């Protein structure tokens, strides 16, 4: 089973909304279909109703990432379990996509799509991928970007569990902001130090 691929479904859905900026790209059937990526067959079932349904799921998935980001592992698991109970999956063995050097199927676990609608299929896949990611790598691998006002969700795949930002762009922006803040603080201290002797001298002259 392509764990990283399936867990990325959850990240893609959560990040269609930018709550701190008031942005939302999940506004049409086409936007829903784009979430599925190359899985065109499942995407073809999307309707206007899936826009509203997926927005609801998006809020619940964001709550999973936010709980994990706060270190509340039990809540993150409970929220994800609730979603998986509501949107169950049907695993099956598949080999039609990949072949070895001899042309034989490379058998692997695959999530069968028997869902009633696009939202159910997408959510089941996203939650199962996220569950595998969480149990294999740890709840602390789910995070919310620290670069304000981003707040995008991300999956930490670093070797030392050190990721704090959703992208290199956000990491660079945060580092630059921190550097400028330090410089302002240093400048303020330098100015205070420069003023202190002048005040003493002035008192002496008086």
DOFI-699281 format. One line per 4 residues: number of its first residue (from 0); for each residue x, z, y of C-alpha. Coordinates in Angstrom, 2 decimals. Last residue first. Layout:
BEGIN
NUM) X,Z,Y  ...
***
This chain:
BEGIN
205) 24.74,36.25,69.81  27.75,34.33,68.58  27.76,36.29,65.32  24.08,35.56,64.69
201) 24.71,31.82,65.16  27.63,31.98,62.79  25.47,33.58,60.11  22.72,30.98,60.61
197) 25.23,28.15,60.37  26.65,29.61,57.17  23.17,29.47,55.49  22.19,25.95,56.61
193) 24.65,24.11,54.38  23.61,26.14,51.33  19.96,25.36,51.98  20.71,21.65,52.31
189) 22.70,21.66,49.08  19.85,23.42,47.27  17.36,20.84,48.50  19.63,17.98,47.51
185) 20.01,19.44,44.02  16.24,19.73,43.65  15.70,16.17,44.86  18.37,14.94,42.45
181) 16.78,16.80,39.56  13.39,15.25,40.36  14.97,11.80,40.55  16.52,12.25,37.12
177) 13.23,13.48,35.63  11.38,10.45,37.05  14.05,8.08,35.70  13.84,9.70,32.27
173) 10.03,9.46,32.25  10.09,5.78,33.20  12.73,5.01,30.57  10.74,6.80,27.85
169) 7.56,5.02,28.94  9.23,1.62,28.68  10.89,2.48,25.39  7.43,3.04,23.95
165) 4.91,5.68,22.84  6.99,8.60,24.06  8.13,11.91,22.57  10.07,10.82,19.46
161) 12.49,13.39,18.09  11.42,13.70,14.46  15.06,13.35,13.35  14.77,10.15,11.33
157) 12.37,8.49,13.77  9.03,7.24,12.41  6.88,9.02,15.00  3.40,7.49,15.11
153) 2.01,6.96,18.60  -1.03,7.72,20.75  -1.05,6.69,24.41  -1.23,9.40,27.07
149) 0.13,7.08,29.80  -0.32,9.01,33.07  2.12,10.59,32.58  4.90,10.02,30.07
145) 4.44,12.59,27.31  2.98,10.05,24.86  0.59,11.66,22.37  1.87,12.35,18.88
141) 1.40,12.06,15.14  4.63,12.71,13.22  4.04,16.44,13.58  1.35,16.14,10.91
137) 4.01,15.38,8.30  5.71,12.35,6.73  3.89,11.82,3.41  0.68,13.73,4.16
133) 0.22,12.50,7.73  1.21,8.89,7.07  -1.03,8.72,4.01  -3.91,10.19,6.03
129) -3.28,7.77,8.90  -3.47,4.81,6.53  -6.68,6.16,5.00  -8.15,6.78,8.44
125) -7.35,3.30,9.76  -8.69,1.54,6.65  -11.93,3.51,6.60  -12.33,3.00,10.34
121) -11.86,-0.78,10.17  -14.30,-1.24,7.32  -16.94,1.04,8.82  -16.59,-0.59,12.23
117) -16.83,-4.12,10.83  -20.10,-3.46,8.99  -21.51,-2.49,5.61  -18.10,-1.80,4.12
113) -16.98,-3.34,0.83  -13.40,-3.89,1.95  -10.96,-3.06,-0.81  -7.94,-1.08,0.33
109) -4.87,-2.41,-1.50  -2.44,-0.84,-3.90  0.35,-3.13,-5.01  1.12,-5.69,-7.71
105) 3.79,-8.22,-6.83  2.20,-11.24,-8.46  4.43,-13.49,-10.59  6.05,-16.55,-9.06
101) 9.38,-16.01,-10.76  11.08,-14.94,-7.54  8.33,-12.38,-6.88  4.96,-13.18,-5.36
97) 2.99,-11.50,-2.58  -0.54,-11.92,-1.21  -2.61,-12.17,-4.39  -1.28,-9.05,-6.02
93) -3.98,-6.45,-5.60  -4.83,-3.15,-7.24  -7.93,-1.49,-5.81  -8.78,1.32,-3.44
89) -12.37,1.83,-2.29  -12.50,3.67,1.02  -14.79,6.33,2.46  -16.03,6.33,6.10
85) -18.03,9.53,6.64  -15.90,11.65,4.33  -12.80,9.99,5.75  -13.87,10.87,9.30
81) -14.45,14.51,8.41  -11.08,14.63,6.66  -9.40,13.38,9.83  -10.98,16.10,11.94
77) -10.11,18.79,9.38  -6.52,17.54,9.13  -5.99,17.60,12.89  -7.68,21.01,13.13
73) -5.41,22.48,10.46  -2.27,21.00,12.00  -2.78,22.44,15.48  0.70,21.61,16.80
69) -0.58,20.45,20.18  0.38,16.84,19.31  -1.46,17.14,16.01  -4.63,18.24,17.82
65) -4.23,15.40,20.31  -3.71,12.82,17.56  -6.82,13.94,15.67  -8.87,14.11,18.91
61) -7.80,10.53,19.63  -9.28,9.57,16.27  -12.61,11.11,17.22  -12.71,9.37,20.57
57) -11.84,6.04,18.94  -14.59,6.48,16.35  -17.14,6.65,19.16  -15.62,3.61,20.86
53) -15.70,1.85,17.50  -19.45,2.26,17.21  -20.11,1.05,20.75  -18.04,-2.14,20.35
49) -19.30,-2.54,16.78  -22.86,-3.05,18.04  -21.76,-6.23,19.81  -20.97,-7.76,16.42
45) -17.94,-7.89,14.12  -18.40,-9.42,10.66  -15.74,-12.06,11.32  -13.12,-9.34,11.72
41) -13.21,-8.53,8.01  -12.28,-12.12,7.10  -9.70,-12.40,9.87  -7.35,-9.67,8.70
37) -4.47,-11.07,10.79  -4.96,-8.48,13.53  -8.05,-6.35,12.96  -7.99,-5.01,16.50
33) -8.31,-8.55,17.86  -11.77,-8.79,16.31  -12.98,-5.78,18.28  -11.64,-7.26,21.52
29) -13.49,-10.48,20.72  -16.69,-8.52,20.24  -16.29,-7.16,23.76  -15.32,-4.14,25.88
25) -12.53,-2.37,24.03  -9.95,-2.85,26.79  -10.69,0.46,28.51  -8.84,1.81,31.54
21) -9.70,4.91,33.57  -6.03,5.60,34.26  -5.85,9.03,32.61  -8.24,7.90,29.87
17) -6.27,4.78,28.87  -8.45,3.36,26.10  -7.51,0.56,23.70  -4.76,2.94,22.63
13) -6.95,4.83,20.18  -7.82,1.61,18.32  -4.25,0.34,18.02  -2.97,3.74,16.91
9) -5.61,4.05,14.19  -4.92,0.56,12.84  -1.21,1.43,12.87  -1.87,3.73,9.93
5) -2.73,0.66,7.84  0.45,-1.24,8.66  2.76,1.74,8.29  1.32,2.53,4.85
1) 1.42,-0.95,3.39  0.00,0.00,0.00
***
